[in-house]
Amino acid sequence: MADEYFSLVCDDVPHDVLLTDPGVRVMDVVRLVRRLTGLSLWRSQGLATQVPAVVLACVPEEDAAAAVSALRDAGARAETRERPESDS
């Protein structure tokens, strides 16, 4: 039997969540980054204070929008960006 390879086509383009400013309530944002990423508190603090930083990479649009909304509710400035398609 011949081997056949299929290229999967995904309707949802992956998105990145970019933290641009932690705002005034930095510790709230650090805790939220920890919850979103699963990183340690130390690494979450480093990620939240060295902006701009990609908090989540290659996530579905709904998850990215929910993360941005949660970050904004915590007082941070965040945005979602479409990840460009790779040629590979």
PyMOL commands that set and color helices and strands:
alter all, ss='L'
color gray80, all
select helices_A, chain A and resi 26-37+41-49+61-73
alter helices_A, ss='H'
color red, helices_A
select strands_A, chain A and resi 15-21+53-59+77-82
alter strands_A, ss='S'
color yellow, strands_A
deselect
rebuild
show_as cartoon
